[in-house]
Amino acid sequence: MPKLKLSLASGLICIVVGAAALFSVQSIMKATSSPEFCVSCHSMSHPQAEWESTVHFSNRKGIRAECADCHVPHEGIDYVKAKFVALKDVWHTFVTNKLPDQEAYEQHRLEMAQRVWQEMKESDSATCRSCHSFEAMVVSEQKEAAQKMHKLAQETNQTCIDCHKGIAHFIPEMPVDNAAALGELTKHAGQFSENDKILYNLVMASAKTAGGAEIRLLPYAELHDWKAEGDNVKASLKGWQQAGAESVLYAALGQRIMVGLVSDEAKDKLTVHQTVNDKVTNSDWKEVSVEVSMPKTAVTSDLKSLNAFGDNLNQTHCSGCHAAIGASHYTANQWIGVVNSMKDRTSMTADDVRAVTIYLQRNAKDMSGNTH
């Protein structure tokens, strides 16, 4: 009998101790998830200020997404794992003093952001989806751009963080080595043989007509029926002009893929082959051609490298805020507006913008089946 009482007492003690331990752990977990705890470290004052200036902190509906809502999984082993991993923040704060000031924080911003982005992508943006879901969205009430992007996201199995970086904290500066990319491209300058039927202009460059008038060629401009003459290439440049906008030469009827900018002196040097009324643009288009001469170093037959350069621009500059959109998602003419609406959010130069626009246009969904 005494042994039974001792066993019962021991069992009760274990239950009480276990319950106390569980309650303590839960209390600690909950306390360490509060915004007050998160921003108690001086290094967190910088992201705190950024968060407090966004709609996730203050909005007309009075709904606030706090630190843990976005950064801590809400249940299961992932929740416990996140808590243990967060101990490194304590180490860096009180031992290594990794982020003593704003300058140090900025130096590590990209590293920290990329780690969080990767974690959210691996979890299929689980914390985002705890508040937002495609099933609950009234897509028809969203802006046109949001409707398109959410439709694309569902079609391609993208996750929230693919597009929604920088909504609560500033986007870090993304290192872009344009010089290296352009240097790689110019390695192919003058790279062609007599067996190549089409040559392509590499970057914006000047070509001359027989009378010396100038036509500024855009990247990807195609040169046909060419022949070498010393250090130059003489070739046929073909394209379309829209009535009333004869200073621009386009690649195809009704499709505003720019080939060249025609000077006033060069306009009467072009041969008109036919005039066609385009119902889509509701205007007349003239099919034209002209003989031009330009340096061999300005052209290449290596379209693969040109496309790689264009794709690199798209992947590098257009993935800072959202997943890079495939060229075949929009029509050639639609790409003009899409790029123009986003270019100011990037560090692309005017030359970069022209190159990526034409790359996307040439590979647009309404260009499928054409030879590029």
C-alpha positions as CSV (number, residue, x, y, z in Angstrom):
1,M,0.0,0.0,0.0
2,P,2.7,2.5,0.9
3,K,4.4,1.7,-2.5
4,L,1.2,2.4,-4.3
5,K,0.8,5.7,-2.6
6,L,4.4,6.6,-3.4
7,S,3.8,5.7,-7.0
8,L,0.7,7.8,-7.2
9,A,2.5,10.7,-5.6
10,S,5.4,10.3,-8.0
11,G,3.1,10.2,-10.9
12,L,1.2,13.3,-9.7
13,I,4.5,15.1,-9.2
14,C,5.6,14.2,-12.7
15,I,2.3,15.4,-14.1
16,V,2.6,18.7,-12.3
17,V,6.2,19.1,-13.3
18,G,5.4,18.2,-16.9
19,A,2.5,20.6,-17.0
20,A,4.5,23.4,-15.4
21,A,7.3,22.7,-17.9
22,L,4.9,22.7,-20.8
23,F,3.2,25.9,-19.6
24,S,6.6,27.6,-19.1
25,V,7.7,26.6,-22.6
26,Q,4.5,27.8,-24.1
27,S,4.7,31.0,-22.2
28,I,8.3,31.5,-23.3
29,M,7.5,30.7,-26.9
30,K,4.6,33.2,-26.9
31,A,6.6,35.9,-25.1
32,T,9.5,35.6,-27.6
33,S,7.0,36.0,-30.5
34,S,5.8,39.4,-29.4
35,P,6.8,42.5,-31.4
36,E,8.1,44.0,-28.1
37,F,10.5,41.2,-27.6
38,C,11.6,41.1,-31.3
39,V,12.5,44.8,-31.4
40,S,14.1,44.8,-27.9
41,C,17.5,44.2,-29.7
42,H,18.9,47.6,-30.9
43,S,19.7,46.1,-34.3
44,M,16.0,45.5,-34.9
45,S,15.1,49.2,-34.6
46,H,15.9,49.6,-38.3
47,P,13.5,46.9,-39.7
48,Q,11.0,48.1,-37.1
49,A,10.9,51.6,-38.6
50,E,10.5,50.1,-42.1
51,W,7.6,47.8,-41.0
52,E,5.8,50.7,-39.2
53,S,5.6,52.7,-42.4
54,T,3.8,49.9,-44.3
55,V,0.2,48.8,-44.7
56,H,1.1,45.6,-42.7
57,F,1.4,47.9,-39.6
58,S,-1.4,50.4,-40.1
59,N,-4.3,50.3,-42.5
60,R,-8.0,51.2,-42.9
61,K,-9.1,47.8,-41.8
62,G,-7.2,47.8,-38.5
63,I,-5.5,44.5,-39.2
64,R,-1.8,44.3,-38.2
65,A,0.7,41.6,-39.3
66,E,3.3,41.4,-36.5
67,C,6.8,40.1,-36.6
68,A,5.9,36.5,-35.8
69,D,3.0,36.5,-38.3
70,C,5.5,36.7,-41.1
71,H,8.7,35.3,-39.7
72,V,7.7,32.4,-37.5
73,P,5.8,29.3,-38.8
74,H,2.5,29.0,-36.9
75,E,2.5,25.3,-35.9
76,G,4.3,22.0,-35.9
77,I,8.0,21.2,-35.9
78,D,8.7,24.2,-38.1
79,Y,7.5,26.5,-35.3
80,V,9.9,24.8,-32.8
81,K,12.7,24.8,-35.3
82,A,12.3,28.5,-36.0
83,K,12.6,29.2,-32.3
84,F,15.8,27.4,-31.9
85,V,17.3,28.8,-35.0
86,A,16.5,32.3,-33.7
87,L,19.0,31.7,-30.9
88,K,21.7,32.8,-33.4
89,D,20.2,36.3,-33.2
90,V,20.9,36.4,-29.5
91,W,24.4,35.2,-30.1
92,H,25.1,37.9,-32.8
93,T,23.5,40.6,-30.6
94,F,25.1,40.0,-27.3
95,V,28.3,38.2,-28.2
96,T,29.6,39.1,-31.7
97,N,27.8,42.5,-31.9
98,K,27.3,41.8,-35.7
99,L,24.9,44.7,-36.3
100,P,26.1,47.6,-34.0
101,D,24.6,50.3,-36.2
102,Q,22.7,51.2,-39.4
103,E,25.8,50.9,-41.6
104,A,26.5,47.4,-40.5
105,Y,22.8,46.5,-40.9
106,E,22.9,47.7,-44.5
107,Q,26.1,45.7,-45.2
108,H,24.2,42.5,-44.1
109,R,20.8,43.4,-45.5
110,L,21.1,41.4,-48.7
111,E,22.4,38.3,-46.9
112,M,19.6,38.5,-44.3
113,A,16.9,39.1,-47.0
114,Q,18.0,36.3,-49.2
115,R,17.9,33.9,-46.3
116,V,14.4,34.9,-45.3
117,W,13.2,34.7,-49.0
118,Q,14.7,31.2,-49.3
119,E,13.0,30.0,-46.1
120,M,9.6,31.4,-47.2
121,K,10.0,29.9,-50.6
122,E,10.8,26.5,-49.1
123,S,7.7,26.7,-47.0
124,D,5.5,27.8,-49.9
125,S,5.0,31.1,-48.2
126,A,3.1,29.4,-45.4
127,T,3.1,32.4,-43.1
128,C,1.7,34.6,-45.9
129,R,-1.0,32.1,-46.7
130,S,-2.2,32.1,-43.1
131,C,-3.8,35.5,-44.0
132,H,-3.9,35.5,-47.8
133,S,-5.1,32.7,-50.1
134,F,-6.1,32.5,-53.7
135,E,-9.3,30.8,-52.7
136,A,-10.4,33.8,-50.6
137,M,-9.4,36.4,-53.2
138,V,-12.0,38.2,-55.2
139,V,-9.6,38.6,-58.2
140,S,-12.1,40.7,-60.2
141,E,-11.8,43.5,-57.7
142,Q,-8.0,43.7,-58.0
143,K,-6.1,46.0,-60.2
144,E,-5.6,44.7,-63.7
145,A,-1.8,44.1,-63.1
146,A,-2.5,42.2,-59.9
147,Q,-5.1,40.0,-61.7
148,K,-2.6,39.1,-64.4
149,M,0.2,38.3,-61.9
150,H,-2.0,36.2,-59.6
151,K,-3.3,34.3,-62.6
152,L,0.3,33.7,-63.8
153,A,1.3,32.7,-60.3
154,Q,-1.4,30.0,-60.1
155,E,-0.5,28.7,-63.6
156,T,3.2,28.4,-62.9
157,N,3.0,27.3,-59.2
158,Q,4.7,30.4,-58.0
159,T,4.6,31.3,-54.3
160,C,3.9,34.6,-52.6
161,I,7.5,35.6,-51.9
162,D,8.4,35.2,-55.6
163,C,6.6,38.4,-56.3
164,H,6.1,40.2,-52.9
165,K,9.6,41.0,-51.8
166,G,10.0,44.4,-50.1
167,I,6.4,44.8,-48.8
168,A,7.4,45.2,-45.1
169,H,11.1,46.0,-45.4
170,F,13.3,47.9,-47.9
171,I,14.6,45.9,-50.8
172,P,18.4,45.5,-50.5
173,E,20.7,46.7,-53.2
174,M,21.1,43.8,-55.7
175,P,24.6,43.5,-57.1
176,V,24.4,43.7,-60.9
177,D,27.5,43.3,-63.1
178,N,26.3,44.8,-66.3
179,A,29.8,45.5,-67.4
180,A,30.7,41.8,-67.1
181,A,27.5,40.8,-69.0
182,L,28.1,43.4,-71.7
183,G,31.8,42.3,-71.9
184,E,30.7,38.8,-72.4
185,L,28.4,39.9,-75.2
186,T,31.0,42.0,-77.0
187,K,33.3,38.9,-77.2
188,H,31.1,37.9,-80.1
189,A,31.5,41.2,-82.0
190,G,32.5,40.5,-85.5
191,Q,32.0,36.8,-85.0
192,F,30.5,35.4,-88.2
193,S,31.4,33.5,-91.3
194,E,30.5,33.6,-95.0
195,N,28.0,30.8,-94.4
196,D,25.9,32.8,-92.0
197,K,22.7,34.1,-93.7
198,I,21.7,36.7,-91.1
199,L,23.8,39.0,-89.0
200,Y,22.5,40.8,-85.9
201,N,23.4,44.2,-84.5
202,L,24.9,43.8,-81.0
203,V,24.1,47.1,-79.3
204,M,22.8,50.5,-80.5
205,A,25.0,51.5,-83.4
206,S,25.2,53.8,-86.4
207,A,24.7,52.5,-89.9
208,K,25.1,54.6,-93.1
209,T,23.1,54.5,-96.3
210,A,24.8,54.8,-99.7
211,G,24.5,58.6,-99.5
212,G,26.0,58.8,-96.0
213,A,22.6,59.3,-94.2
214,E,22.4,57.8,-90.7
215,I,20.2,55.0,-89.4
216,R,20.7,54.1,-85.7
217,L,20.2,50.3,-85.4
218,L,18.8,48.8,-82.3
219,P,20.0,45.5,-80.7
220,Y,18.9,42.4,-82.7
221,A,18.4,44.4,-85.9
222,E,18.8,41.8,-88.7
223,L,21.0,42.4,-91.7
224,H,20.3,40.3,-94.8
225,D,22.1,39.6,-98.1
226,W,25.3,40.9,-96.6
227,K,28.9,41.0,-97.9
228,A,32.1,42.1,-96.4
229,E,33.9,45.2,-97.7
230,G,37.1,45.7,-95.8
231,D,36.4,46.5,-92.2
232,N,32.7,47.0,-92.9
233,V,29.7,44.9,-93.7
234,K,27.3,46.1,-96.4
235,A,23.8,44.6,-96.1
236,S,20.1,44.9,-96.6
237,L,18.0,46.3,-93.7
238,K,14.3,45.4,-93.9
239,G,11.4,46.5,-91.8
240,W,8.1,48.3,-91.6
241,Q,7.1,52.0,-91.0
242,Q,3.8,53.1,-89.5
243,A,2.2,56.0,-91.3
244,G,2.9,59.2,-89.4
245,A,5.9,57.7,-87.5
246,E,8.4,57.2,-90.4
247,S,11.4,57.9,-88.2
248,V,11.0,54.5,-86.6
249,L,11.7,51.2,-88.4
250,Y,9.9,48.1,-86.9
251,A,10.5,44.4,-87.4
252,A,7.0,43.3,-88.5
253,L,3.6,44.6,-89.6
254,G,1.7,46.0,-86.6
255,Q,4.3,44.8,-84.1
256,R,6.4,47.6,-82.6
257,I,9.6,45.8,-82.3
258,M,12.1,48.5,-83.0
259,V,14.8,47.9,-85.6
260,G,16.2,51.3,-86.2
261,L,15.8,55.1,-85.9
262,V,15.8,56.7,-89.3
263,S,17.2,60.2,-89.6
264,D,15.4,62.8,-91.8
265,E,18.2,62.5,-94.4
266,A,17.7,58.8,-94.6
267,K,13.9,58.7,-95.0
268,D,14.0,59.2,-98.8
269,K,16.7,56.5,-99.2
270,L,14.3,53.7,-98.2
271,T,12.6,51.6,-100.9
272,V,8.9,51.0,-100.3
273,H,7.7,47.6,-101.4
274,Q,4.1,47.7,-100.3
275,T,1.6,49.5,-98.1
276,V,-0.8,47.5,-95.9
277,N,-3.6,48.7,-93.7
278,D,-3.3,47.0,-90.3
279,K,-6.7,46.6,-88.6
280,V,-5.2,46.2,-85.1
281,T,-3.4,49.5,-85.1
282,N,-5.9,51.1,-87.5
283,S,-3.2,52.6,-89.7
284,D,-1.2,52.1,-92.9
285,W,2.1,50.3,-92.7
286,K,4.8,50.4,-95.4
287,E,7.2,47.5,-95.9
288,V,10.6,49.0,-96.7
289,S,14.3,48.1,-97.2
290,V,17.6,50.0,-97.5
291,E,21.2,49.2,-98.1
292,V,23.4,50.1,-95.2
293,S,27.0,49.8,-94.2
294,M,28.5,49.4,-90.7
295,P,31.6,48.1,-89.0
296,K,32.1,44.4,-88.7
297,T,32.7,44.8,-85.0
298,A,29.1,46.0,-84.5
299,V,27.5,42.7,-85.7
300,T,27.5,39.0,-84.9
301,S,25.8,35.8,-86.2
302,D,25.6,34.5,-82.6
303,L,21.9,35.0,-81.8
304,K,22.3,32.6,-78.9
305,S,24.6,35.0,-77.0
306,L,22.4,37.9,-77.7
307,N,19.4,36.1,-76.3
308,A,21.5,35.0,-73.2
309,F,22.3,38.7,-72.7
310,G,18.6,39.7,-72.9
311,D,17.6,36.9,-70.6
312,N,20.2,37.9,-68.1
313,L,18.8,41.4,-68.0
314,N,15.3,40.0,-67.4
315,Q,16.4,37.6,-64.7
316,T,18.7,40.0,-62.9
317,H,16.7,43.2,-62.9
318,C,13.1,42.0,-63.1
319,S,13.4,39.5,-60.2
320,G,14.1,41.9,-57.5
321,C,10.4,42.5,-56.7
322,H,8.8,39.5,-58.4
323,A,9.6,36.3,-60.2
324,A,11.0,37.1,-63.7
325,I,8.2,36.8,-66.2
326,G,8.8,34.5,-69.2
327,A,8.9,36.3,-72.6
328,S,6.0,34.2,-73.9
329,H,3.6,35.5,-71.3
330,Y,2.8,38.8,-73.2
331,T,2.5,39.8,-76.9
332,A,5.2,41.9,-78.5
333,N,3.3,45.1,-78.2
334,Q,2.2,44.4,-74.6
335,W,5.8,44.1,-73.5
336,I,6.4,47.8,-74.3
337,G,4.0,48.9,-71.6
338,V,5.0,46.2,-69.1
339,V,8.7,47.1,-69.3
340,N,8.0,50.9,-69.2
341,S,5.9,50.5,-66.1
342,M,8.7,48.7,-64.3
343,K,11.9,50.1,-65.6
344,D,12.1,53.0,-63.0
345,R,12.2,50.4,-60.2
346,T,15.4,48.9,-61.6
347,S,19.0,50.2,-62.2
348,M,18.8,49.4,-65.9
349,T,20.4,52.0,-68.2
350,A,18.5,53.2,-71.3
351,D,20.5,50.7,-73.4
352,D,19.6,47.9,-71.1
353,V,15.9,48.8,-71.3
354,R,16.0,48.8,-75.1
355,A,17.9,45.4,-75.2
356,V,15.6,43.6,-72.7
357,T,12.4,45.0,-74.3
358,I,13.5,43.8,-77.8
359,Y,14.6,40.4,-76.4
360,L,11.2,39.9,-74.7
361,Q,9.3,41.2,-77.8
362,R,11.2,38.9,-80.2
363,N,10.3,35.9,-78.0
364,A,6.8,37.0,-77.2
365,K,3.8,34.7,-77.4
366,D,2.6,36.1,-80.7
367,M,6.1,35.6,-82.2
368,S,6.1,31.8,-81.8
369,G,6.7,30.0,-85.0
370,N,8.8,32.9,-86.4
371,T,12.5,32.4,-86.9
372,H,14.5,34.6,-84.5
